[in-house]
């Protein structure tokens, strides 16, 4: 399974503020950090998220078709994550709402243009 996902940034401090806020709502904080890389999550927990300036020295760019999905507890938390994302420099890619049977999500981009969503998925009965 996925251990963590790393996204590129061209402004580490701006990106860090965005992910500090979003990850705080998810109940996790920074678990690793150096001058280039920051990772949020819990050691031994679910998949984490990392943010870095590209190691090759080239500008960070957005992957077309790439998205990171953040699992929320409930619809209210989907809404909070979406609101936090937009309040911290993110942009809307689709407001919170149902996206099919048993799936509720909000879509947004971080300040560097990386696409994310917050979602819940109902378990089949």
Beta strands, then each sheet from edge to edge (+ up, - down):
strand 1: 4-8
strand 2: 29-33
strand 3: 37-41
strand 4: 48-52
strand 5: 67-71
strand 6: 91-98
strand 7: 103-109
strand 8: 115-121
sheet 1: 1+ 4+ 3- 2+
sheet 2: 5+ 8+ 7- 6+
end
